[in-house]
Amino acid sequence: MPPEALNNPQIATFPSDKPIVKFDYVFYTPKNIEVIEWRIVDQVKQASDHLPVMMKFRFKD
């Protein structure tokens, strides 16, 4: 998640059936990586007790 998402209380990943806790993250170095898109995947059948966090990124030159 980008830093601005960390303070958003509506972003939660656990438990997957009724998320109330922000528990899952993607760690990266902004100096080397540009985030193109990120989201919490909640449009799928339950595969875990956590919701997946997806991030599309590109390496900076």
N, C-alpha and C positions, 0 to 999 in steps of 0.2 A: 504494500500500500504506500502511496506517496505520503509524505509527512502531514499534509493538510487533512488526510483521512483519519489520522490517529486521534484527533480531538472530536470526531463525529460520533455522538452517542448512538446513532441509528445503525452503525456498522457493527454487526455481531456475527459470530460464526459458530457459537456453541450454546446449547445443543442444536443439532441440525433441524429438529422438528419445530422448535420455537426458540430461535437464537436470542440470547440475552447477554452473552459475554463475548467481548472481543478477545479472542484467544489465538488466532492464527494469523501469521504475517509472512510476507516475502521480504527478506533482508537483501539490500543491495547498496552499492556505493554510487550516489548521484554524480560524483565526479566522472565516473566511467560509463554510466548507464542512463539512458533517457527512457522514461516510461511513456509508452505510446497509449496503452489502455490497461485498465485493471478493473476487476469486478469480483464480487462474491458470487459464486455459481449456486443459485438456488432454484433453478428451473429443471432439475433432474431428479430421478428417483434417489432415495436415500442410499448412499453407498458407505456412509460412515456416520459417526455421531458428531462430526464436525462438517461445516460447509466448506467446500474447496475455495481457495483464493487463487484467481487466475491473473497473471500479469504478462502483457505483451510488451517487449522492450527492444531497444537497439543499443548496440555498443557505440559509444562516442569515439570519434577519431582521436 
